[in-house]
Amino acid sequence: MPEAKSDILIRVENLQKYFPIKLGFMNVQYVRAVEGATFVIKKGETLGLVGESGCGKTTLGRTILRLYEPTKGKIFYEEKDITNVNMLPYRRKMQIIFQDPSASLDPRMTVGEIVGEAIDIHKLSSNGKERQERIKELLAQVGLNTEHANRYPHEFSGGQQQRIGIARALAVKPEFIVCDEPISALDVSIQSQIVNMLEDMQEQIGLTYLFIAHDLSVVRHISNRIGVMYLGVIVEMASSTELYKNPLHPYTNTLLSAVPVPDPVVSRSRNRIILEGEIPSPMNPPSGCRFHTRCPYVTERCKQEEPAFREVAPEHFVACHLV
């Protein structure tokens, strides 16, 4: 059953992003980072995106925000095509939390200047006093003290730096946030604090997230739906519960078999799937199904024909000839 259009915040159609690589005079090849992504993100939900390093998760997130210009395809925000428009009005609606907080914060600016920069650009305060109150409010919202506004990023721990990045993203009161592996650089104890804070803010403000991560247990906890990505292509997408109970793509099964289980008895009885070979180069991806060079169930059809990304059960999409 098709979703009501009013429920959809983000829609991407056949989104592609290629990066040119010069290998010599008149010799240009392309890294096919994202190839033909088509999906929707509903208002108020968290869509998790998982896959190995280098599969194109971050590129997809940044292309949706048009931090990278798409090579092909369309991006819609509330059913308005924003593929070629001036993005300044949409920067207020769409924000990003970066993976490495220390690299994404300007070391020469105080925390107050970092958080207040977006307020100034979008003219969200009428005077200096209102601006200061808004900065204090944002810092309190992410669990920092108001006196932290006068300090510099290097004076904070990694977890506190990530909170500053979250406060910066919230400064313009966005509706949609790309969380680009926001906890991968943090200690485990801090990870849970950041995830819980993101969930609380989603409930209070009604935010919509694209949550990119490696840790499938975290993604399962925070996400309503999960997309699995391999070599630039989304190979499966379903609700969080459905994906864990009934994974259909061989690559999804492989990822789930690698998730640690705290019970040693259960862990010993599990069938761990070990993939052979290396991930092919995104400059020269395999023909047919991109996973066929490592798939234990490969057939001749897989090598020749690219599988369609189709709905095989309600809200469960997969790109595999064997399903």
Buried (B, 14 or more C-beta within 10 A) or exposed (E): EEEEEEEBBBBBBEBBBBBEEEEEEEEEBBBBBBBBBBBBBBBBBBBBBBBBEBBBBBBBBBBBBBBBEBBBBBBBBBEEEBBEEEEEEBBBBBBBBBBBBBEBBEEEBBBBBBBBBBBEEBEBBEEEEEBBEBBBEBBEBBBBEBEBBEBBBEEBEBBBBBBBBBBBBBBBBBBBBBBBBBBBBBEEEBBBBBBEBBBEBBEEEEBBBBBBBBBBEBBBBBBBBBBBBBBBBBBBBBBBEBBBEEBBBBBBBBBBBEEEEEEEEEEEEEEEBEBEEEBBEBEEBBEBBBBBBBBEEBBEEBBEEBBEBEEEEEEBBBBBBBB
